[in-house]
Structure formats: C-alpha cells, structure tokens
Amino acid sequence: MISKQSLSIIFQVMLSIACFSFVWWFEISSSKAHIESVNELRNSLVVIAVVWLFLLSLFKSGKIDQSISYFPLIVAYMKPVLTGVLSLYIFNIFFGYSALGVKNLVIFGTFNLFVLITYKKSFFTVMRFFTKKRDYNVRRLLIVADEGSSEYIEKIIRAKD
C-alpha cells in the first residue's frame, strides 16, 4: 500500500516534470531554436523524474505539516531543487542535452521552486478548510488537577493551534 507521503512525492514529481515540459515548450516556441529529438526530451524527463523522486524522498518533502510561514518552506524546498538542478547540470556536462541547458535549468529551478511551494501551501490550506468544516480540529481534554494548577489550565485554554 502506498503511503500519503509517497503519493505526495509522486504528485510533486509529476508537477516537476510538468514544470520542465512547460519551460522546454516555452523555450522552443519563443525562439528559433531547433527542436531536440524526442528521445533527448524523453531521456531528460526520465532523469528529472528519477532525480526528483530520490531528492524529494531524501529531504522528506512528502510530509504535509503545518508550515505557517513561508521561510521554512522555501528553505526546505530549496535544498532538493538546488541539488536537483546541480545534478542535472552535471548530467548535461556528460551527455550534452540541449534541453538541459543552463538557461533552461535556471528557469526550471525557479519555476519549480515556486510551483512546489504553492502546491504545499495550497494543499495544506484546502485540507485545513475541510477538517475545520467537519469539526475535526476540536480538542477535548480531560484535566485532572488541584487548586494550584489553575495557572496552567488557563495557559492550555488560551493556547492556539
């Protein structure tokens, strides 16, 4: 059985492949550059899928957590994206695919970082909306205490999620 984290990683890999395909299509349509062979593009997409699958798993990017602020999320995704773009650049040195040129890799890395962060924030927001709608976020606590614990009970009551 596939876990939720694995499904999230697979979806993020598909988003990354779509990002690269969009960057490649935009580069081909906006310039008079020659169209690479289908094999070269397919091989590039396979390499991207394998590298991103490995890196997103390695950096545990499939976990959907309560990342309230953007900065930790940006840092968390910069690690796999920068490592992946560097890996693709090294791969390109050996194989010389024109689809993996420096310009395409920089645009792809930036666009992919934006898309993955947007995916994570929007997924968490949608899931939080549905859980609040179904009243899954209600906490029920049984506190056993004496008179001296009223200060701590007040802290628990005022605590935010």
N, C-alpha and C positions, 0 to 999 in steps of 0.2 A: 504494500500500500504506500502511496506517495504522501509525504507529509505536507503540511501547509507551507512550510518554509521552502521545500523543494518546488512546489507549484509556483510560489512567488519568484524563486530564482529562475525557473524556466520561462515565466512570463517576462521577467526583466531581460533575459537573453533574447527573447523574441522582439522586445522593444528595441534592444541594441542593434539587432540585425535590421530592423525597420529603419532605425536612425541612419545606419551606414548606407542602406539602399537609397534612402532619400538624399543623403549627401552625394552619393555617386550619381544618381539621376540628375540632381541639380547641377553638378559639375559638367556632366555630359551635355545637358540641354542649354546651359548658359555659355558654353564656349564651343569653339570649333574643334575641340579635341576629338581624336578618333575613339571609336567605341572599342573597348577591350574585348577580347574573346569571352565567350560565355563561360568557358572553363576557368579563366582567370578570376572572373567575378564570383563564380560559384565557389572556387577554392578560397577566395578571400572571405566569403561569408561563412564557410565551414570553419576556417581558422578563427574568425571572430567569435563564432558560437562556442567553440571549444575553450578558447582563452577566457571568455567572459563567464562561461559556466564554472570553470575552475576558480577564477578570481572571486566571483560573487559568493561562491560556496566557502572559499578560504577566508574571506573577510566577513562572513556571516551576514550578508546583505539581504537574506531572505526573511529575516526576523522583522515582524511588524510590531514595533514598540511605540510607546507614547513619546515620540520625539516632538516636544513642544516647540523648541526653537529650531531655526534653520541651520545655525552654525555647526552643531554636532552632526547634523545630517549631511551637510556639504562636505565636512571633513571625512565622514565615514564613506562617502561615495567617491571622493577624490582619490583615495588610495587605490581602489580597484580600477578606476577609469585611467588614471595616470600610468599605473603599472601595465594595464592592457594596451594603451596607446604606445608605450615604450616597447612592449613585446612585439606589437605589430610593426613598429619601425625597424626593429632588429630583424624580424622575419622578412621585411621588404628589402633589407640590405642583401640578404642571401638569395632571394628569389626575384626581386626586381619587378613586382607587380605595379603597374601604373595606377591601379585603383587604390593602392595603399601609399600614395604619395604623401609627402609631408603636409601639404596644404589640406588634402582630404582628411588626414589623421587629426590635424588640429581642429578643423571644423567638426569632425565627427566626435572627438572627445568632448568638446564644449557643448555641442548639441545633446550628446548622450548624457552628460552630467545633468543638464537641465531637465531632460525627459525623465531620468531615473528619480531625481529628487521630487519632481512634480508628481510622478506616479506614487511614490511612497507617502507624500503628504496627502494627496487626494484619496488614496485608498484608506488611510487611517481616518480621515475626516468622514468619509462615507460610512465606514464601519462603526465609528463612534455615534454617528447620527442614528443608525439602525439599532444599535444597542440601547441608546437613550430612549428611542421611540418604544421599544419593547420593555423598558424599565429594567434592563439588565444591570444597570450601573448602581442600583440601590444597595447600600451596605447595611447589613443588620449585625449589630454587635451585642453580645451579652457581656456586660462588665460586672464583675464581682469585685467589690471594693468596700472600704470603710470610709469614715468621715474625712480622714486625712487625704484621700485620693481625689477630692473634688477638683483640685487644680489640674490634674492630669486628665480627668474626664472632660473638662472644658476644652483642653487642647485637642483632644480627639474629636470633639464635636465641631470645633472650628476648623479642623484640618481640611484642606482642599485635596482633590484627587491629584 
